[in-house]
């Protein structure tokens, strides 16, 4: 936990989400687009179909500009933002999967090299040589997804890794295969959604209808695979995670609403794609654009659901969102949180309020700002004395419940997204004092130092 804290008014998690979702919306096209273009050009060569070949040519420029350029920039952006906002988790992922990252980077280099070569050699090399380039690209891009999926899914369902700390137990975790199936479907339907714009540029009416229908087939197949993979992913989740957003009384209503949103978005997307499949000659770019937005809505909704389902952890059952390790809870309760968060401890000016401010920085600032995103001041301003009193009670109840380093059962908590308040009794008391200084006068009667 001994890292400086980068404070953003709109929240570090929001910044990570913006960069990450922007990246996956193009990176998954990079995977699916490579496979789709390889199939399209293979058919073009075998059938001597000029329209199919032109579709692959136009789509290759979408691939190189949107995916390889923008995707690579946002990929670097993810590393930059997570390294600044949550260096503890970033360090843990690197240490745990260092060889996985190394393998993924090898595939990424091959992916970029073959993409550039593919676009640069149109009509300059033999058709079979050109096909070899795009198939190499498709292989490298898909293998990059295969590696990344293991690391992403590990953060939600580490599985047996919690006991063994073995690479393969973390990589081949319970949601690895279901998530990979779902993401493969997403890659296919994003390929069809992006390339549909290239298909609409075909001047010949008969050929344009044929190309639009082909891209619609890609999307329908992708939607069905993604839906099946998503349902499988839900089944593979541990019960405490499913309880957050499934059932008659989900623990987090916002996540339940997100799940409903993404499923309706996928249904709407399927309807739009079926229109293109059944009436390809009537397809126009506004409908194609709306279909792409619906595809984005499903994928973005899923990413929001997956990220939210990890709370209160950054790595489920191993590291809380504030960087506290489950295994370190007892030590922090005995030695104090500020002895292990020296950057935050600089806020301690020797007063009880100053110590509480430092504890807030160490334990709460990863999610809450003072006046911006998830503002703690606004949350407390809307509370009455009983609510603030309850907050202090929760601090003590959670601290006691998590003592001994036992895995907490978040399904029994009133606040399933809140990490435990750990530290010495003095630090908990100081945090209570600091929190009550942030509320208005009408709740000032809440007694300090519980």
C-alpha positions in Angstrom: 0.0 0.0 0.0 3.0 2.3 0.2 2.3 4.3 -3.0 1.3 7.9 -3.6 -2.4 8.4 -4.2 -3.4 10.2 -7.4 -6.6 12.1 -6.7 -9.0 12.9 -9.5 -12.2 14.9 -9.0 -14.1 12.5 -11.2 -12.6 9.4 -9.7 -9.7 7.2 -10.9 -11.9 4.3 -11.5 -14.0 6.3 -13.9 -10.9 7.2 -15.9 -9.8 3.6 -16.0 -13.3 2.6 -17.2 -13.3 5.2 -20.0 -9.9 4.2 -21.3 -10.5 0.5 -20.9 -13.9 0.4 -22.6 -12.7 2.6 -25.5 -9.8 0.1 -25.9 -11.9 -3.1 -25.8 -14.4 -1.8 -28.3 -11.7 -1.6 -30.9 -9.3 -4.3 -29.7 -12.0 -7.0 -30.0 -12.7 -5.8 -33.5 -8.9 -6.2 -34.1 -9.4 -9.9 -33.3 -12.7 -10.5 -35.0 -11.8 -8.3 -38.0 -8.7 -10.3 -38.7 -10.6 -13.6 -38.8 -13.4 -12.0 -40.9 -11.0 -10.5 -43.4 -9.0 -13.7 -43.6 -12.2 -15.6 -44.4 -13.5 -12.9 -46.8 -10.2 -12.7 -48.8 -9.9 -16.5 -48.9 -13.4 -16.7 -50.4 -12.5 -13.9 -52.8 -9.4 -15.7 -54.1 -11.2 -19.1 -54.4 -14.3 -17.6 -56.2 -12.4 -14.9 -58.0 -14.9 -12.4 -56.5 -13.8 -8.8 -57.0 -16.5 -7.4 -54.7 -15.3 -9.6 -51.8 -11.7 -8.6 -52.4 -12.7 -5.0 -52.4 -14.5 -5.5 -49.1 -11.4 -7.0 -47.6 -9.3 -4.1 -49.0 -11.6 -1.4 -47.5 -11.9 -3.2 -44.2 -8.1 -3.4 -43.9 -7.9 0.3 -43.7 -10.5 0.4 -40.9 -8.3 -2.3 -39.2 -5.1 -0.4 -39.5 -6.4 3.0 -38.5 -9.1 2.2 -35.9 -7.7 -0.9 -34.3 -3.9 -1.0 -34.7 -3.4 2.8 -34.2 -6.2 3.7 -31.8 -6.2 0.3 -30.1 -2.5 0.4 -29.5 -2.6 3.9 -28.1 -5.5 3.1 -25.7 -3.7 -0.2 -24.7 -0.7 1.8 -23.6 -3.2 4.2 -21.9 -4.6 1.4 -19.8 -1.2 0.6 -18.4 -0.5 4.3 -17.8 -3.8 4.9 -15.9 -3.8 1.7 -13.8 -0.2 2.2 -12.9 -1.0 5.7 -11.6 -4.4 4.9 -10.0 -3.9 1.5 -8.6 -0.1 0.6 -8.6 -0.6 -2.1 -5.9 -3.0 -4.1 -8.1 -0.9 -3.5 -11.2 2.2 -4.7 -9.5 0.4 -7.8 -8.3 -0.8 -8.6 -11.8 2.7 -8.3 -13.2 4.2 -10.4 -10.5 1.6 -13.2 -10.9 1.5 -13.3 -14.7 4.8 -12.0 -15.8 5.3 -14.7 -18.4 1.7 -14.4 -19.5 2.3 -10.7 -20.3 5.5 -11.5 -22.0 3.8 -14.0 -24.3 1.0 -11.6 -25.0 3.4 -8.9 -26.0 5.1 -11.3 -28.4 1.7 -12.0 -30.1 1.0 -8.2 -30.1 4.3 -7.5 -31.9 3.4 -10.2 -34.5 -0.1 -8.7 -34.8 1.1 -5.2 -35.5 3.8 -6.3 -37.9 1.5 -8.5 -40.0 -1.3 -5.9 -40.0 1.1 -3.3 -41.4 2.5 -5.7 -44.0 -1.0 -6.8 -45.0 -2.1 -3.3 -45.8 1.2 -2.3 -47.4 1.3 -5.3 -49.8 -2.1 -5.0 -51.5 -1.6 -6.0 -55.2 2.1 -6.2 -54.7 2.5 -9.8 -53.7 0.9 -13.1 -54.8 -2.6 -13.7 -53.4 -1.4 -16.7 -51.4 1.3 -14.7 -49.8 -1.2 -11.9 -49.0 -3.5 -14.5 -47.5 -0.7 -15.9 -45.3 -0.2 -12.4 -43.9 -3.8 -11.9 -42.8 -4.1 -15.5 -41.4 -0.9 -14.9 -39.4 -2.5 -11.6 -38.2 -5.7 -13.4 -37.2 -3.8 -16.1 -35.3 -1.7 -13.6 -33.4 -4.7 -11.4 -32.5 -6.8 -14.3 -31.3 -3.9 -15.7 -29.2 -3.5 -12.3 -27.7 -7.2 -12.5 -26.6 -6.6 -16.0 -25.3 -3.8 -14.8 -23.0 -5.5 -11.6 -21.8 -8.7 -13.3 -21.0 -7.0 -15.5 -18.4 -5.7 -12.5 -16.6 -8.9 -10.4 -16.8 -11.1 -13.3 -15.5 -8.6 -14.1 -12.7 -9.4 -10.8 -11.1 -13.0 -11.7 -10.6 -12.7 -15.5 -10.0 -9.1 -16.4 -9.0 -10.3 -19.9 -8.0 -7.7 -22.3 -6.7 -5.0 -19.7 -7.0 -6.0 -18.4 -3.6 -4.6 -21.5 -2.1 -1.9 -22.6 -4.5 -0.7 -19.3 -5.9 0.1 -21.3 -9.1 0.2 -19.6 -12.5 -2.1 -22.0 -14.2 -4.6 -22.2 -11.4 -5.0 -18.4 -11.7 -5.0 -18.4 -15.4 -7.4 -21.3 -16.0 -9.8 -20.0 -13.5 -13.6 -20.8 -13.3 -14.7 -18.1 -15.7 -11.9 -18.4 -18.2 -13.5 -20.6 -20.8 -17.0 -19.1 -20.6 -15.6 -15.6 -20.8 -13.4 -16.6 -23.8 -16.4 -18.0 -25.6 -18.4 -14.8 -25.0 -15.5 -12.6 -26.0 -15.0 -14.6 -29.2 -18.7 -14.0 -30.1 -18.2 -10.3 -29.4 -15.2 -10.3 -31.7 -17.3 -11.8 -34.5 -20.2 -9.4 -34.2 -18.0 -6.4 -33.8 -16.1 -7.5 -37.0 -19.5 -7.6 -38.8 -20.6 -4.3 -37.4 -17.5 -2.4 -38.4 -17.1 -4.1 -41.8 -20.8 -3.4 -42.6 -19.8 0.2 -43.3 -17.2 -1.0 -45.8 -19.8 -3.2 -47.4 -22.2 -0.3 -47.9 -19.6 1.5 -50.0 -19.9 -1.1 -52.7 -21.4 0.6 -55.8 -23.0 -2.4 -57.4 -26.4 -2.9 -55.9 -26.5 -6.7 -56.2 -23.0 -7.0 -54.8 -23.7 -4.6 -52.0 -26.7 -6.6 -50.9 -24.6 -9.8 -50.9 -21.9 -8.2 -48.8 -24.3 -6.7 -46.3 -25.9 -10.1 -45.8 -22.5 -11.7 -45.3 -21.7 -9.2 -42.6 -25.1 -9.7 -41.0 -24.4 -13.5 -40.9 -21.1 -12.7 -39.0 -23.1 -10.6 -36.6 -25.9 -13.1 -36.0 -23.4 -15.9 -35.3 -21.4 -13.6 -33.0 -24.5 -12.5 -31.1 -25.6 -16.1 -30.5 -22.1 -17.2 -29.4 -21.8 -14.1 -27.1 -25.2 -14.7 -25.6 -24.4 -18.4 -24.9 -21.0 -17.4 -23.5 -22.6 -14.8 -21.3 -25.1 -17.2 -19.8 -22.4 -19.7 -19.2 -20.3 -17.0 -17.5 -23.2 -16.3 -15.1 -23.5 -20.0 -14.2 -19.7 -20.3 -13.6 -19.7 -17.4 -11.1 -19.5 -18.3 -7.4 -22.8 -17.8 -5.5 -21.7 -14.7 -3.5 -20.9 -12.9 -6.8 -24.2 -13.9 -8.4 -26.0 -12.7 -5.4 -24.8 -9.2 -6.1 -26.9 -8.8 -9.3 -29.1 -11.9 -9.6 -32.2 -13.3 -7.8 -35.3 -11.7 -6.4 -33.4 -9.4 -4.1 -30.0 -8.6 -5.6 -27.5 -7.0 -3.2 -26.6 -4.3 -5.7 -29.6 -2.9 -7.5 -27.4 -0.8 -9.9 -25.6 -4.0 -11.1 -29.0 -5.8 -11.6 -30.1 -2.8 -13.7 -26.9 -3.0 -15.7 -27.5 -6.7 -16.4 -31.0 -5.9 -17.6 -29.7 -3.1 -19.8 -27.0 -5.2 -21.5 -29.4 -8.0 -22.3 -32.0 -5.6 -23.8 -29.2 -4.0 -25.8 -28.2 -7.4 -27.2 -31.9 -8.1 -28.1 -32.2 -4.8 -29.9 -28.9 -5.4 -31.7 -30.2 -8.8 -32.9 -33.4 -7.2 -34.3 -31.4 -4.6 -36.2 -29.0 -7.2 -37.6 -31.9 -9.5 -38.7 -33.3 -6.6 -40.7 -30.0 -6.4 -42.5 -30.0 -10.2 -43.0 -33.5 -10.3 -44.4 -33.5 -7.1 -46.4 -29.9 -6.3 -47.2 -30.6 -4.0 -50.1 -32.6 -1.7 -47.8 -29.8 -1.3 -45.4 -28.4 2.2 -45.0 -25.7 3.7 -42.8 -27.9 5.2 -40.1 -29.4 1.7 -39.3 -25.8 0.3 -39.4 -24.6 3.0 -37.0 -27.5 2.3 -34.6 -26.7 -1.4 -34.7 -23.0 -0.6 -33.9 -24.1 1.5 -30.9 -26.3 -1.3 -29.6 -23.3 -3.7 -29.9 -21.2 -1.2 -28.0 -24.0 -0.9 -25.3 -24.0 -4.6 -24.7 -20.2 -4.9 -24.5 -19.9 -1.8 -22.4 -22.7 -3.0 -20.1 -21.0 -6.3 -19.6 -17.7 -4.7 -18.7 -19.5 -2.5 -16.2 -21.1 -5.5 -14.7 -17.9 -7.5 -14.6 -16.0 -4.7 -12.9 -18.8 -4.0 -10.4 -19.1 -7.6 -9.5 -15.6 -7.6 -8.1 -16.4 -5.1 -5.4 -15.3 -4.7 -2.7 -12.2 -6.3 -4.2 -9.8 -5.4 -7.0 -8.7 -9.1 -7.0 -11.6 -11.1 -5.6 -11.0 -12.5 -2.1 -7.3 -11.5 -2.3 -7.0 -7.7 -2.5 -9.6 -5.1 -1.6 -10.2 -2.1 -3.8 -8.1 0.1 -1.5 -5.1 -2.2 -1.8 -5.5 -4.0 1.5 -4.7 -7.7 1.2 -7.1 -10.1 3.0 -4.0 -11.8 4.4 -2.8 -8.6 5.9 -6.0 -7.6 7.9 -4.8 -9.0 11.2 -1.4 -7.4 10.8 -2.9 -4.0 10.0 -5.2 -4.3 13.0 -2.3 -4.9 15.2 0.4 -2.6 13.7 -1.8 0.1 12.2 -2.7 0.9 8.6 -0.5 4.0 8.6 2.7 2.1 9.3 2.2 0.4 5.9 1.0 3.5 4.0 3.7 6.1 4.6 2.6 8.4 1.8 -0.9 8.7 3.2 0.7 9.0 6.7 2.1 12.4 5.6 -1.4 13.8 6.2 -1.1 13.1 9.9 -0.3 16.4 11.6 -0.3 14.9 15.1 -4.0 15.7 15.8 -6.7 13.1 16.0 -8.4 14.7 13.0 -5.1 14.7 11.1 -4.6 11.1 11.7 -8.2 10.4 10.6 -7.5 12.3 7.4 -4.4 10.1 6.8 -6.5 6.9 7.4 -9.1 8.2 5.0 -6.4 8.7 2.3 -5.1 5.1 2.9 -8.4 3.3 3.1 -11.1 5.3 1.4 -9.6 7.7 -1.2 -9.3 4.9 -3.8 -13.1 5.1 -4.2 -14.2 8.3 -2.6 -13.2 11.9 -3.3 -14.0 14.8 -0.9 -16.2 16.8 -3.3 -16.1 15.0 -6.7 -16.9 11.4 -7.7 -18.6 9.5 -4.9 -18.0 12.6 -2.7 -17.8 11.6 0.9 -18.8 15.1 2.0 -22.1 14.9 -0.1 -22.9 11.4 1.2 -22.5 12.6 4.8 -24.3 15.9 4.2 -27.4 14.0 3.2 -27.2 11.9 6.4 -28.7 12.5 9.7 -27.1 11.9 13.1 -28.4 8.3 13.2 -26.7 7.6 9.8 -23.4 9.0 10.9 -23.7 7.0 14.1 -24.3 3.9 12.0 -21.2 4.6 9.9 -19.1 4.5 13.0 -20.8 1.3 14.1 -20.1 -0.3 10.7 -16.4 0.7 11.0 -16.1 -1.3 14.2 -18.3 -4.2 13.3 -16.5 -4.8 10.0 -13.1 -4.4 11.6 -14.0 -7.0 14.2 -15.6 -9.3 11.7 -12.5 -9.3 9.4 -10.0 -9.8 12.3 -7.9 -12.9 12.0 -7.6 -12.7 8.2 -10.6 -14.8 7.5 -12.3 -14.4 4.1 -15.3 -12.1 4.6 -18.7 -13.2 3.3 -19.8 -10.1 1.4 -23.3 -11.5 1.0 -24.0 -10.8 4.7 -22.8 -7.2 4.7 -25.2 -4.3 4.4 -22.6 -2.5 2.2 -21.2 -5.3 0.0 -19.0 -2.9 -2.0 -17.2 -1.4 1.0 -13.8 -2.8 2.0 -13.2 -3.4 5.7 -12.0 -0.6 8.0 -8.8 -2.0 9.3 -6.2 -0.5 11.6 -5.7 0.0 15.3 -8.4 1.2 17.6 -6.9 4.7 17.6 -6.9 4.8 13.8 -10.5 3.8 13.7 -11.4 6.4 16.3 -9.5 9.0 14.3 -11.2 8.1 11.1 -14.6 8.5 12.9 -13.5 11.9 14.1 -12.5 13.0 10.6 -15.7 11.8 9.0 -17.8 13.6 11.5 -16.0 16.9 10.7 -17.2 16.6 7.1 -20.9 16.7 8.0 -23.0 19.8 8.6 -23.8 21.3 12.0 -27.1 19.5 12.4 -25.4 16.2 12.9 -22.4 17.6 14.9 -23.9 16.1 18.0 -22.7 12.6 16.9 -20.1 11.8 19.5 -16.5 11.5 18.3 -14.2 8.7 19.0 -16.2 5.5 19.2 
